[in-house]
Amino acid sequence: MRKLLLIILSAVLLLGSSCKNELDINATWKETFVVFGLLNSNESTHYVRISKAYLGEGDALQFASVYDSINVNPSLLEVYVDEMINDEVSRTFTLTADSSIAKEQGIFSSPNQIVYKFSTPPGNGLNTDAKYKLRVKNTSSGTEVNSETDLIGQIILSQPGAFLTEIGLTPKAKTTLKIKSATNGKLYESFIYFKYREYPLSNPSDIVEKVVKISLGRYSRENTNGGEVFNMEINNSEIYQTLANNIPVSTSDNELVRLADSLSFEVNAVTPEVETYLSVNEPSNTLAQERPAFSNIENGIGIFSSRTSVTRSIYINDASVDSLRNNSVTQDLNFLSR
């Protein structure tokens, strides 16, 4: 699961009469839940992050670092996900609190956090033909939050082929991913992972597995009905340059040996709602910093939607290993020939 967190700082500026020189920047407090969850039919365990907005006198950034400012006592929450087929509930999943996933350091309280999870039984996972409705209730205050989403169908990666055992990476060619779009999929993003092993020449037993992540970018589809074929590609010369930029050269003072292993291809897709959410929250490159808010959470803030992905790993062929060893861009990386 990708661990994603949205915390909204809520403040309303109240202006007094013209004879006053004090400003009250805090409106009357209202319980507001902040929800983030992306279901994936390829997975058996699903997570939803439920936190709360906060308000108080003083430094908002300091409040953000306090655990109780953003986390809700899980004993107060009832959290369910209903599977809906033809507007009828076919299954209901009860979500339980889980604090085992640490949060990375940052502005907001870490490393402890609370997420809510549920699992589907083997062979009976989420149904891509169903809708899923999230229900959250604070049993103490009575506050209720709801949302629902369709699921994304399956992405088909037809190139590189599923039965391909080796792949070439010659510098003058291109690497192309041929993709058949998924139902309800709007925004696609793909990556190539170059996997290799490394060890110091002075100690060959000290071998470490490493990876370089290479982005092929994002591609938005107008049609979300699925079944459309499109390509995402990259010049192999760009892959070589990315490797050179991310792998330290082998020197006489630190002579490292590399073994090229495989390329892993990953294609991710999200719904139109997630695309909109990402769009309105991406960094602004204009002077106009004010932007519209987006949420599909009823009586709350955030997003509850769907994602999917497909991955494939293929062994790098011998000719490509020789190219990596001898090409002027990567020759100082000291890839071992086979």
Buried (B, 14 or more C-beta within 10 A) or exposed (E): BEEEBBBBEBEEEEEEEEEEEEEEEBEEEEBBBBBBBBBBBBBBEBBBBBBBBBBEEEEBEEBBBEEEBBBBEBEEBEBBBBBBEEEEEEBEBEBEBBEEBEBEEEEBBBEEBBBBBBEBEEEEBBBBEBBBBBBBBBEEEEBBBBBBBBBBBBBBBEBBEEEEEEBBBBBEEEBEBBBBBBBBBBBBBBBBBBBBBBBBEEEEEEEEEEEBEBEBEBBEBEEBEBEBEEEBBBEBBBBBBBBBEBBEEBEEEEEBBBBBBBBBBBBBBBBBBBBBBBEEEEEEEEEEEEEEEBBBBEEBBBBBBBBBBBEBBBBBBEEBBBBBBEBEBBBEBBBEEE
